[in-house]
Amino acid sequence: MADNRPLSPHLSIWKWRVHAITSIAHRITGNGLVFAGLTLFAWWLAATATSAEAYATFSAFAGSVFGWIIWIGLSWAAFQHLLSGVRHLAMDSGWGYQLGVSKLSATWVWIGSVLLTVAFWAVFHFAGPGVF
Amino acid sequence: MATDFNSASGLKRVRGLGSAKSGVHHWWLQRVTAASNLILLVWFLASLILLPSFDRSSVLAWISSPLVAVPLLLLIVSTFWHARLGVQVLIEDYVHSEGLKLLAIIVLNFFIFGIAAVAAFSVLIIAFGGVRA
């Protein structure tokens, strides 16, 4: 029984393609969202609950150039992870394993994540609280 | 048996647990929390756009509403749970020493539950009127 297990012949011969990059990016954006996103989310809530001074400290960070780089980066990471996650859920159901479909859906994860990031900040700019 | 590639023992196969432990449960909850994250994150992003301002008083007034505090608590539970499952897989894939792996997963759990408790308590104390602007 164990003798019949299939083996891939060339485990060390491979190259980066869009679906491989999308796969590892899902892991990188996911863990980035945990250690940057969730931590900052908790800081924001805790600062709001604590005091005006604590909130001012958070606001100074949030409104700084570094803060804005973080917010834009996190929003893109969230949309990348979200779209890549939807792709994973679709593949869990058995969809999209053909090479062409897999490459196309992976490509659309990248295009979609940039489009959603631009769309979010455009709506935020024109309809949001007026901080950007 | 030429097409049978399953190397698991008969007992493991019957129980459907893969290599043992709780892999299927972990896998399934990762998917369920992914779905709830999707719904709650869309609500959260829309709410950020609809906030009148990011002043502390506006944020306090926003969280004071049960219609905000409840989904905010659900968002905390869903995202932190999903995060805990996801980072655990990262650790299991890259930390090969059994002792270090165990330690890393324990530290992860302390981190996740610690930060999640701070976030949830902050929402609750505001929602129950324990914070003055």
Chai-1 contact restraints between the chains, C-beta under 6 A:
chainA,res_idxA,chainB,res_idxB,connection_type,confidence,min_distance_angstrom,max_distance_angstrom,comment,restraint_id
A,M1,B,M1,contact,1.0,0.0,6.0,A-B,restraint_1
A,M1,B,D4,contact,1.0,0.0,6.0,A-B,restraint_2
A,A2,B,S7,contact,1.0,0.0,6.0,A-B,restraint_3
A,N4,B,A2,contact,1.0,0.0,6.0,A-B,restraint_4
A,R5,B,F5,contact,1.0,0.0,6.0,A-B,restraint_5
A,G30,B,G86,contact,1.0,0.0,6.0,A-B,restraint_6
A,N31,B,L90,contact,1.0,0.0,6.0,A-B,restraint_7
A,V34,B,A83,contact,1.0,0.0,6.0,A-B,restraint_8
A,V34,B,V87,contact,1.0,0.0,6.0,A-B,restraint_9
A,L38,B,A83,contact,1.0,0.0,6.0,A-B,restraint_10
A,A42,B,I115,contact,1.0,0.0,6.0,A-B,restraint_11
A,A42,B,V118,contact,1.0,0.0,6.0,A-B,restraint_12
A,A42,B,A119,contact,1.0,0.0,6.0,A-B,restraint_13
A,L45,B,A119,contact,1.0,0.0,6.0,A-B,restraint_14
A,L45,B,S122,contact,1.0,0.0,6.0,A-B,restraint_15
A,A46,B,V118,contact,1.0,0.0,6.0,A-B,restraint_16
A,A46,B,S122,contact,1.0,0.0,6.0,A-B,restraint_17
A,T48,B,V59,contact,1.0,0.0,6.0,A-B,restraint_18
A,A49,B,S122,contact,1.0,0.0,6.0,A-B,restraint_19
A,A49,B,I125,contact,1.0,0.0,6.0,A-B,restraint_20
A,A49,B,I126,contact,1.0,0.0,6.0,A-B,restraint_21
A,A49,B,V131,contact,1.0,0.0,6.0,A-B,restraint_22
A,Y55,B,R56,contact,1.0,0.0,6.0,A-B,restraint_23
A,G85,B,A34,contact,1.0,0.0,6.0,A-B,restraint_24
A,V123,B,I49,contact,1.0,0.0,6.0,A-B,restraint_25
A,F124,B,I49,contact,1.0,0.0,6.0,A-B,restraint_26
A,A127,B,I49,contact,1.0,0.0,6.0,A-B,restraint_27
A,G128,B,I49,contact,1.0,0.0,6.0,A-B,restraint_28
A,P129,B,L51,contact,1.0,0.0,6.0,A-B,restraint_29
A,P129,B,S53,contact,1.0,0.0,6.0,A-B,restraint_30
A,P129,B,F54,contact,1.0,0.0,6.0,A-B,restraint_31
A,V131,B,F54,contact,1.0,0.0,6.0,A-B,restraint_32
